[in-house]
Amino acid sequence: MILMHAPTLREFARKHPICKQQLNDWEYFIKQTPLENPNDIKTHFPPVKILKNNRFVFKIKGNEFRLIAKINFQQQICDVRFVGTHSEYDKINADVI
């Protein structure tokens, strides 16, 4: 089971209830699915974008929102680094956030 540090996720879901269910579903899946490497992420989330340093960009609610998570597969920890609209995502550097 993956441990998750996700205050950003919860705060965003409170401000944007339109995507709360999708974020909850994503979080549940990440926590419950055995993930050993980036290929496991790609298998379960085919449209995911894999970045360097085990960072992943997930499309939420039909790509209306983006979520960046950093996953440490060895320690089984997921850190949500960013959740925002597509336009907010375009303004950040996903490789370093």
Secondary structure, DSSP 4 states (H G I P E B T S, - for coil): --EEE-HHHHHHHHH-GGGHHHHHHHHHHHHHS---SHHHHHHH-TTPEE-STTEEEEEETTTTEEEEEEEETTTTEEEEEEEEEHHHHTTS-TTT-
